[in-house]
Each structure stands twice: as structure tokens, then as C-alpha cells.
Amino acid sequence: MSWFKRVKEGITTSTEDKKSVPDGLWHKCPRCKKATTTVDHEANQFVCPSCNYHDKIGSKEYFSILFDDGKFEELFANIKPTDPLNFKDTKDYKSRLEDTINKTNLTDALRVGVGVVDTMPLVVACMDFNFIGGSMGSVVGEKISRAIDYARENKIPMMIISKSGGARMMEAAFSLMQMAKTSAKLALLGKEGIPYISLLTDPTTGGVTASFAMLGDLNIAEPEALIGFAGPRVIRETIGKDLPKGFQSSEFLLEHGFVDMIVPRPQLKEKLSVLLHLFAKKSRLKEVSETN
């Protein structure tokens, strides 16, 4: 029984008539807990306007952010993983792949797209953390290798966006072989003078960090990204010393020369456009110099 009653006609609202806020209209920052409309959050490239927290996003979002009008051609989408070792842990690998493919609508942890960034052509290989932690298996290595071959054949700059927990243990040595394979392909790209830009996002760890992620002509990181090879506990136990605070952050790596610059996501396309135009200008100057 209620103690008070609204007597003025037209004010009383029944439970059935009360309007609830539809799901998906607001985004709550996981760090500062402030709410932003979903539309504004997406317009700010999935970055919190209050604390600059960069939400984890995948290839779909990065392609939309980088390519002009979000238009691109996907390459090598037909390559899918297999289970060469008949691996099984808590779940057999074949079933894990099928479930993940159905859940994410991805064929593996990396997609390759080619399009233009402010009129400049670019090949982008982007990892998806939602697919088994962005782990690097044989398909990831093969797609990167073919993307590099495509960039070499068409004389187009290459960009790899890393977001990974490392090598995919379900493929054992097949996964580890991708480190050498992708590194060798990038060496060929470098010999032909085609620019390679590496974007390191949160997290970039394990075999990905130990191979293609740190081999860019320019290594760019997003703010506060976790970047490293082994975890802090493993390193501490190995060297027997306490580690500096934040030693695996973008900012620490920039200070110690492991990355060239930190670029907030809302500024990424603009910065990338400047770099691509500079690379193109340098290439033209080189051609003129060689002709003379």
C-alpha cells in the first residue's frame, strides 16, 4: 500500500505505460564508468572522450576507420584453418574452430583488405582478438605472406594491425613457423623499398611481437597498449628482479625506442595519410634521381 497518491488528473502513469530505454543507446566506459551515447562513441572511433580509454575493436571497425568511405576489397577470404594435429585440450580443436567461426562470422584471426586512405592505396592485414584470442596460426601467417606478395606485385604500401595473445598452441610448430615465414616475406618487401607500417594495439604479445609486429619501417602504437613477449610473472621469475612499472606499455616502449610514435585512434587516419604521402613523395624523388 502506497503512502502517497497523485490526485491531479493525467499525472498518474501505469506500469504498462512506462517507457524503458532501449538497449544499445549508451556505452559505459569500462575504466572511468562514464556513459556516452553509442553514436558518439563510434564517431570518436570507440575511444572514451572522458579518459581516452581505447576499446578493443576488430578488423571491421579498423577497415571502416581507415579506408575512404569504408570501401575495400577483401583478399584471401577463402583460406580457412584445419586441424593437422588432431589437437584436443578441454575441447577438440576442430569443434573450437567451428564454434568460433559461427560465433564471430570470421574464418580466422586475421582479415586482409585493400583500399585507399585519402586517395593513397594501402594493403591492411588486421587481426581480430575475438577469434581465439587473436592467436597466430598457419592461416594468419599464410594470409600475411600473401598480402605481402600482393603489395610487392602491385607496389602498394603494407600495414599490419596486431592484436594478439601470441602463437596458437593448438597448431604447435605450425604456428611457430609463421614467425620466420612472415619475417622473411617482410625482408623481401623491404628490399624492394615498399613501406611497411606496423600498428600495435592492446594487446600485442607472444610470437606476434617477436616477429612481424616489431619489424615495421614505422612502428606505431595506440595509447596504453600492452605490448610484450612474455608475461611479467615469467620475466620476473626468469631474471630474478622486480620490473619497472608499466614496462610493457606503449609509453614505456616509446621512451626506450621500441616504437616510433603513439597515435590516438581518432587521429590515426590523418597521421597515416601524411605518412603515405611522404612515402610516395620520397619514392618519386628516388625515381627522378635514378633517371638523372
Residue pairs with C-beta under 8 A, 6 or more apart in sequence:
6 12
24 38
25 37
25 38
26 35
26 36
26 37
26 38
27 35
27 36
27 37
27 38
27 41
28 34
28 35
29 35
29 36
29 48
29 50
29 51
29 53
30 53
30 55
31 48
31 51
31 53
32 48
32 50
32 51
32 53
34 48
34 50
34 51
36 44
36 48
36 49
36 50
40 49
41 47
41 48
41 55
44 266
45 65
45 265
45 266
45 268
46 54
46 55
46 57
46 61
46 265
47 53
47 54
47 55
47 264
47 265
47 266
48 55
52 223
52 264
53 224
54 201
54 202
54 222
54 223
54 224
54 225
54 264
54 265
56 129
56 163
56 201
56 202
58 126
58 128
58 129
58 130
58 163
59 106
59 110
59 111
59 113
59 126
59 127
59 128
59 161
62 124
62 126
62 161
63 70
63 72
63 111
63 113
63 115
63 124
63 126
64 70
65 265
65 268
65 269
66 115
66 117
66 122
66 124
66 268
66 269
66 272
67 113
67 115
67 116
67 117
67 122
67 124
68 115
68 116
68 117
68 118
68 119
71 115
72 113
72 114
72 115
72 124
73 113
73 114
73 115
74 111
74 112
74 113
75 112
75 113
75 114
75 123
75 143
75 146
75 147
75 150
76 112
76 142
76 143
76 146
76 147
77 107
77 111
78 107
79 107
79 108
79 139
79 142
79 143
79 146
80 101
80 107
80 108
80 139
81 97
81 107
81 108
81 137
81 138
81 139
81 171
83 92
83 93
83 94
83 97
83 170
84 138
84 171
84 174
85 93
85 170
85 171
85 172
85 174
86 92
86 93
86 94
87 93
87 170
87 171
87 172
89 170
93 170
96 132
96 170
100 106
100 131
100 132
101 107
103 130
104 128
104 130
104 131
106 128
106 130
106 131
107 139
108 131
108 137
108 139
108 140
108 143
109 127
109 128
109 129
109 131
109 132
109 133
109 134
109 135
109 136
109 137
109 139
109 140
109 164
109 168
110 125
110 126
110 127
110 128
110 139
110 140
110 143
110 144
111 125
111 126
111 128
111 143
112 123
112 124
112 125
112 126
112 143
112 144
112 146
112 147
112 150
113 123
113 124
113 126
114 121
114 122
114 123
114 124
114 150
114 156
115 121
115 122
115 124
116 122
117 269
117 272
117 273
117 276
118 269
118 273
118 276
118 277
120 157
120 273
120 276
120 277
120 280
121 154
121 156
121 157
122 156
122 157
122 158
122 159
122 272
122 276
123 147
123 150
123 151
123 156
123 157
123 158
123 159
124 159
124 160
124 161
125 143
125 144
125 147
125 158
125 159
125 160
125 161
126 160
126 161
126 163
127 134
127 140
127 160
127 161
127 162
127 163
127 164
127 208
128 134
128 163
129 163
129 164
129 165
129 203
132 168
132 170
133 164
133 165
134 163
134 164
134 165
134 208
135 164
135 165
135 166
135 167
135 168
135 169
135 175
136 164
136 166
136 167
136 168
136 175
136 178
136 179
136 206
136 207
136 208
137 167
137 168
137 170
137 171
137 174
137 175
137 178
138 171
138 174
138 175
138 177
138 178
140 168
140 178
141 175
141 177
141 178
141 181
141 182
142 178
144 160
144 178
144 182
144 185
144 212
145 181
145 182
145 185
147 158
148 158
148 182
148 185
148 186
148 188
148 189
149 185
150 156
151 157
151 158
151 189
151 194
152 188
152 189
152 192
152 194
155 194
156 194
157 194
157 195
157 196
157 197
157 276
157 279
158 189
158 194
158 195
158 196
158 197
159 196
159 197
159 198
159 199
159 272
160 196
160 197
160 198
160 199
160 212
160 213
160 216
161 199
161 201
162 198
162 199
162 200
162 201
162 204
162 208
162 209
162 212
162 213
163 201
163 202
163 203
163 204
164 203
164 204
164 205
164 206
164 208
164 213
165 203
165 205
165 206
166 205
166 206
166 207
166 208
166 209
167 175
167 176
167 178
167 179
167 206
167 207
167 208
168 175
169 175
175 207
176 207
178 207
178 211
179 207
179 210
179 211
179 212
180 211
182 211
182 212
183 211
183 212
183 215
186 196
186 212
186 215
189 196
190 196
190 217
193 283
193 286
195 217
195 218
195 275
195 276
195 279
196 215
196 216
196 217
197 216
197 217
197 218
197 220
197 272
197 275
198 212
198 213
198 214
198 215
198 216
198 218
198 219
198 220
199 220
199 221
199 222
199 268
200 209
200 213
200 214
200 219
200 220
200 221
200 222
200 225
200 227
200 250
200 259
201 221
201 222
201 225
202 222
202 224
202 225
202 226
203 225
203 226
203 227
204 213
204 225
204 226
204 227
204 228
205 226
205 227
205 228
205 229
205 231
206 229
206 230
209 227
209 228
209 229
210 229
213 219
213 227
214 258
218 260
218 261
218 275
219 258
219 259
219 260
220 259
220 260
220 261
220 262
220 263
220 271
221 227
221 250
221 253
221 254
221 259
221 261
221 262
221 263
222 250
222 262
222 263
222 264
222 265
223 250
223 251
223 262
223 264
224 249
224 250
224 251
225 249
225 250
226 248
226 249
227 248
227 249
227 250
227 253
227 258
227 259
228 247
228 248
230 238
232 243
232 247
232 248
235 243
236 242
236 243
244 252
246 252
250 259
250 262
251 262
253 259
254 260
254 261
254 262
261 271
263 271
